[in-house]
Amino acid sequence: MLLCMKQNKFDEEINEPENFYLGPPDYSKFTPATVPNFATQRKVCLYDDNNLLQQSRIYSIQTHGTDENGQKTDDGIFSTNVMRCSTLLSSSPQEKKEMFRQSLTNILSCIYCMFVVTLGVIIYIGEINSGLAPFAEIFSIYLVVVGIFYLAFLYVDMRKFSKLLKVSEEMVAAKYAKSESSSRRSSVGRGSVNWNSLSEPDLVLPHHYCFSKGRHSGSFYLKVGAAGFCLGHLLHSGLLISYQVAFLILEPHNFYQCANGITLALDIMYPAYSFMQLFFIFKYSNVIINKHKILARFGLMHCVGSHLCFWIWTILRETVDSMNHHHHEPPASLHHHMKTGNTSIIDEETDECLGPHTLTSVFGMFTPYLYPFTIEYSILVAGMMFVVWQKIGSYSQCTPVSSNDSLISNVVLHADCHSSNKGLFAGLIVLVGSFLSIVLFFVAMTDSIYIEAGLLVNSVTELTLTILMTVTVIPAYKQITKLDVNSNEISLLDDILLFTCIPSFFVQFILSIIPAWRSRKYICLTTVILQVIQVLIQTPFIIDGLRRCSNAKALRTEKPGRELLMFLIVCNVTMWITETFEIKSHSNTNDPRSAYYGELIWSSITHLTFPLTMFYRFHSSVCMADIWKYAYMKGH
């Protein structure tokens, strides 16, 4: 049922977003001394969505105030005629034009993103197979340069708007202070304020930039995770830069034969672009852009497409590096620029481009642990940029901003640890046990005699964590359903990121059944089966919990399921840490899956799927931390 208020001049567009004023005064802070007069005639129409064409009926609504003749009724209540209307207001020409531009630019920007990703896949695969010219680097530089220019333009424009807003606030504050003072002097003896004497401000600013507030405006934990992923990504990029700079200084004749300056330029520009993205999502992840909207749609979609391209390129490049490592070849970031004609880089074997031995060893040692951070960071940033793109032009979600907002941190954490201590300390015990298994794994992997023992330790650790999480998530799900439903709008970012990772579990499960069964690796088989079951339970648990709240006082006091939720948070973080540091167990040549499918195929699969499974564990902990904090509060 939709309630539509119509005054005599209902054709006047008084709610046009562009005419919305930002800044003081806030009339809600003033309390008038007299009862407001509702003498203006109104027609209130109730639209029934299911029965719009029913015969009009008259209803009565009681409202506080005065009656139609301006006389105050008993207890300040009067009656108004309400009738059901059978007609809908038509859209204005401006609304039709705006709808056309919005839908067209939304579709075209999405198509542009798809084109960029498709073109990137073709270029990257072709570059790896042919090695003729640095097309991949040229294309990547285009992605980086355009992204940097747009983010710089957006930041400068937002700063200019902030300065204008500050000037507007100063002018309005001075004018209304003077108007209020004169109004209060004129009202002495009457006990009321003449509200009509308050004139409109001289400077009216539209909603060019504003920020969404509340629970789903931007997760603190997600930003911390983005910072951690970016740090690992920058370290990975730093290794690439150090490798090439040392190669250029120590062996310049081989550098120009095996690589080129475009590669070095890209490896410098890409980390700068990533750091710029991190700054943007930390400070402006909840921004709503209402200026240059067409440019914003294409600019943000370019950022989304660029990170998806870098995600794909990292997977392909690290797969090739993994293969080259077994053949004692240099990193693909240098190697695929060799001027050797149409030969595939996987088939090339030369000692001329190995580079400094020490740096080659360091690169080969740390890259397996660092490249997942690049993949996880690319996925996370692409998702957050997509949410900003979704909110372009969303006036209904706007919160008027103040120039002082820039002085207030956008990353603030307040935590109530009530009903969480048992789950926290139980989780810490699991975390300590996992760290011990990681140490044993590294010690065992240094000696070829104990490699099998190290792999067994890794398998038992993963199986134990999976069993604990599966046993815990079922009663936690049951407890979380006791909470109230939060009817407020929620961002789909968390859902998108979770569902993006789920296919990787299916791929690992399907491809592990036959090799594990034939090689009698029953622990591995049991682990992958339980992991799929646990993910299929945990995902709906998280999505449901994100839409829960505790409006009832009893729920806020009892906090059902919060201990289990805290334990699940620590367990998911533990699983993410374990998989990060024991990632070498997945690419080990003794893995039965590597022997069954072949080294190249299984290496490609691991580089594609395992970063996604790791990201699922991290993002699950982020979502459950959000549930742990907000699901036991009143809905907002």
Secondary structure, DSSP 8 states (H G I E B T S, - for coil): -EEEEE-TTTTS----GGG---SS--GGG---SS-----S--EEEEE-SS-TTS---EEEEEEEEE-TTS-EEEEEEEEEEEEE--------HHHHHHHHHHHHHHHHHHHHHHHHHHHHHHHHHHHHHH-SS-HHHHHHHHHHHHHHHHHHHHHHHHHHHHHHHHHHHHHHHHHHHHHHHHHHHHTTTTTS--GGG----S-----SEEE--STTS--HHHHHHHHHHHHHHHHHHHHHHHHHHHHHHH-HHHHHHH--HHHHHHHHHHHHHHHHHHHHHHHHTTEEE-SSHHHHHHHHHHHHHHHHHHHHHHHHHHHHHHHHHHTT---HHHHTT---TT--GGG---STT---HHHHHHHHHHHHHHHHHHHHHHHHHHHHHHHHHHTTT-GGG-B---GGGGGS-S-------TT-HHHHHHHHHHHHHHHHHHHHHHHHHTSGGGHHHHHHHHHHHHHHHHHHHHHHHHHHHHHHTTSEE--S---SHHHHHHHHHHHHHHHHHHHHHHHHHHTT-HHHHHHHHHHHHHHHHHHHHHHHHTTEE--SHHHHHH-TTHHHHHHHHHHHHHHHHHHHHTGGGTS-TT-HHHHHH-HHHHHHHHHHHHHHHHHHHHHHHHHHHHHHHHTTS---
